[in-house]
Amino acid sequence: VRLVESGGGSVQTAESLRLSCAASGSIFQINAMGWYRQAPGKQRELVATIASDGTTDYTDSVKGRFTISRDNAWSTLLLQMNSLKTEDTAVYYCKAKVVVSIEGSIEEWGQGTLVTVSS
């Protein structure tokens, strides 16, 4: 599975951005996807996830501002980011959980897209 993020950029506080992650390859093996971010000097952290049944989860700092969604085929993952804050500045990564056997799965990552929010 190959993941390619897009949609990052530079915005002002309170503005919006929509990130996209295009998945290709054996996407039928994906059973969960998520967005993660890594700010300068900090560890990568979970932003939002979506499961095969559509269940979503968000880190507290983005609840009510960000929305994760996907198409039914797992070919596109979106992250709608509203009311952006300077602390949202980070490289955003798309991750897919890929089932490779009955016993296990692997994680695939995209290359990341930079989001910069300035006041």
N, C-alpha and C positions, 0 to 999 in steps of 0.2 A: 504494500500500500504506500502510495506517495501522497504527501500532503503539501499544499502550497498555499500560504497565507497571502492576503492582499487587503488593501483598504486602510493601512496605517497612514499617518501623516501628522501634521502640526496644526493644532487648533487652539482656540482660547478657552478659558474656563467657561463652563455652562453650555458649551457647544456639544455637538454630537458627531459620532463616527460610526460606521458600520464595517466591521471586519468580516472577511470571507475566508473560508478554507475550502479549497477544492481538493477532493480526494479522488485518486485514480488507482487502478490496479484491482486487487481482489477485495473490493469494498464490500462484497457480500459477506465477508468474514468479520466486518466491524460490528461490535455490539455496544459500544459506548464511545463517546467523544467528549472532548473538553477543551476549554481555553485556559491557558496558564500565562503568567507574566513574570518578568524579571526586571526589576528596577535596578539602576546602577548601584553597585555595592551591596545588593541584597540577594537573598536566595530566591529561586523560582517559586512562585506560589500559585495555588489553584485559584482561578477566577470563577469558572462556571463549568458544570458538566451536564450532559444529557444522556439518559440511558435509552435502551431499545424500546422501552415502554413509554418513552416521552417524559419520564420523570426528570426534573431539573433540580440543580442544587447550585447555590451561589455562596461565595464568601460574603461575610457580613458587610464588608465595606462597599459592595456594589449592589446589594439588594435594593430593589426599587428603582435602580438606574440602568442596569444592564439586563439584556434579555438574550438568552441563548436559544437557538432554534436550528433545525436541520430539515432536509428533505427526506422523504421516505426511503430513498435508496442509499442514504449516507454519502452521497456524492458531494454535498455542499453543507458546510457548517457555518452558521452566522453568529455574530455577536453584535447586537445593537447596543451602543454605548451612548447614553444620554447624560446630560448634566455633568459633563466631565470635570474632574478636579485635577489640580496640579499633581496630586499624589497618585493619579492614574498613569502618569508617565512611566513607560516601560516598554520592553520588547514583549510582544504578545505572541504566544506559540499555540498552535493547534496540536492536539494529541488524539490519537485513535487507539482504542484497545481492540486488537485483532486476535480473534480466536484461531489458533493454529492446529489444535487437536482437542480431543475430549478432555484432556488433562490440563491444558494450559493455553495461555494467551501471551502476546507480546505487545509492547507499546511502540508506536511509531510517532515521530515528531516532525513537524514542519520546520522550516528554517527561521521563522519568526518575522514579524513586521513591527516596525517601531511606531509607537504612539507618543507624541510629545504634546503636553498640555501646558500652556503658559498663561499667566495672569495678566 
